[in-house]
Amino acid sequence: MGPEDNRLARQVKTSLEEEIIYWLDYAESNKATTIREAIASFTAGHAELQEKFPDETAPWEADIQGEVSYSSPLLLCISLEGYLFTGGAHGYSSLRYLNFDAENARELESAELFADIAGFTSLAEMAFRKQYEVPADQDINSTGFMFEDNRFSLPESIGFGEAGVLLHYDPYEVASYADGPLSLTIPYREAAPFLNPEYSPVNTTSP
């Protein structure tokens, strides 16, 4: 493993720890700086609630799993999926894609993945309407979705897989909890013109 690999590994470790801490740190002050502190905060939150409502507090649960969804010499994408239950009618699931510049060992913002994000957004809207049966001549929210200002927008979580660009909307992001998470894949042959060539995994013969 060379110096670049070590730098990338450290950056990935830091980014993953930050995400896990964000999910687990139950204290309003959000002072946890390590996963151990975040777990302690999560445990203390349950203990405090149990002390106040000893007959009503169910066990809390946290399950976080990560895997590499795409890897190349230029780009690394990791999916991080979490499920939290802290009482109430149901738990909450979330999926985050973390994208890294593999050569320079830094985490990328979603906007950096595109050369033409407006063009990609239009492409994604057409794919979304087709997959979720929203007529092209009607508002994006006409069938019950909840996009802000009734305008289609990309999700917070954008990643890469073997088949294409991965878009994932968590529950409540643009739809009700009952609708569950919403996902779609934009094939690379369609996404190619809009991706940043610095990181693009595009092979125009890809699916």
N, C-alpha and C positions, 0 to 999 in steps of 0.2 A: 504494500500500500504506500503510495507516494504522498508528498506533502499536500497536494491538492485534494486527495481522497480524505486525508485527515481533517483538513479544513472543512470540507463538505460534511463529513460525519459530525463534526462539532456543531456546525450550523443547524443541521437536521435535528440533532439532540436538543439544542436550545429552543428551536421552534416547536418541537413536539412537547417539551416541558411547559412552555408558555401556554399552549392550547389546553393541556391537561390541567394545569393550575387554574386557568380561567373557568373550566367546567366544574372543578371540585371546590374552589374556594367559596364557601358558603357565607362567610362573614361579610357584612356590609362594607367594612373598611377595605376589603380585598388586599390585605397586606402580605399574603403568602408569597414567598419567593422561591420555594422549592415544592416538589410534589409531596414530600413528607409533611410539610406544613399545610398544604392544601387538603390532604387526607385528614389531618388532625382537625382542620376547620370544618370539614364535612361531617366528621364524627361528632364534634362538639355541637354542631347545629342540630343534629338529631337528638342528642342528649338533652339539650336545652328545651326542645319542643316536647320531648317525652316527660320532662319534669313538670311542664305546664299542663300537659294533657295526657296523663299516664294511661288512661283507658282508651284513647283514640289514636295513638301514634303507632302506625305500622312501621316495620323495618324499612330503612332506606336502602337504596341499591345504586351502584355506579358500575358500569361496565364500559370500558374503552378499548377498542381494538384498532390496530393500524396495519397497513400493508402497502407495498409498492404497487402502484397501478400502472406506472410507466417509467422506463429508465433508458437513457441514451447518454452518449458522451456530453451532450449539451444540456439535457433537461432531465430532472428527476421529479416525479410526481408521487406523493404519498397520500393515500386516503386514510382519514382518521374518523372512525365511527364510534359514537358514544350513546349510551342510554342511561338516563338518570331517573330515579323515582324518589321523590321527596314528599310523598303523601298526595292526597287528592284522588281524583277519579282515575287518573292514568299517569304513566311516566312520560318522559319526553326524549325523543331520539333526535340526533343531529349527525350530519356528515360534513366533514370539511376536507377539501383538497388543499394540500400544501405543495406549491411548485417552487423548484429551486433551479437557479443557474448553476449547473454542475461544474462548469469551468471556473467560475469566480466565487463559488461557495457562498451564495446569498439567496435569501428567499425573495421570490418575485411577487409583485402586486399583479392582480388580474389584468389590469390595463396594459402591462408590459408584455403580455402574451400575444397581443394583437397589433397588426400594422393598420388595420381599419376596423376599429371596434364598432363603429356605427353600421358598417356593412355586415359585420358578423351578427349584430343584434337583429337586423332585418331578416337575415337568413334563419336565425334561431327562432324568431317569431313565426315564420312560415312553418318551420318544423313543429313548433309547439302547437300551433293551431291545427295542423294535420293530425298529430298524435292524440290530442285531447279534444278533437272534434269541435273546434270553435270556428264558425263560418268566417270566411275571409272578408265578407262584406258587413260584419257586425263588430261591435266593440269587443275588446279582448276580455272584458268582464261580463259579457252578455250571458254566459252559461254558468256564472256563479264564482268565477275566480275573483281575486281581490288585489289586483295590481294597483299600485298607488297612482292616483290621477287617471285611472283607466288607460294606462299606457304600458305596453309590454316592456319588461326590463330583464336583464340577465340576472341569474341568481348570485348570491354571495359566494357560492362554492362552484368553482370552475376547475376542471382537471383534465387529464389526458389518460386514455386507455389504448389498448391495441387497435380498437376499431375506429376511434375518433375522439373528438372533444366531448367531454362529459359535463353535463349541466345538471345540477341537483338543487331543488328547492326543498328546504326543510318544512315540516308541518308549521302552519301559520304564516309562512313567508308570503305565499300568494294564494293560499287556499285554507279551508278549515282543517281542524285536526282530523275530522272524519275522513277527509280526502286522502290523508296520509302524505308521505313525501312524494314529490313529483320529479322524475328524472327523464332525460332524453340524451341521445348521443347524436352528434353531428358528424357524419362520415368525413374523413380527411379529404377525400376528393372534392367535397363541397366546401369545406372550411379553408382549403389551401390558400385562396386568394386573400384571405383576411388575416392570416396568422403572421406573427413576427418571424421572419426567416432566421433570426438569431437563435430561436428556441424551437422552431417548428419541427415536429416529428414527421412532417408531411412527406409522404411518397404518393404522388398523384395516382398511382395504381392501387393505393390502399382501398379497403372497402369503403 
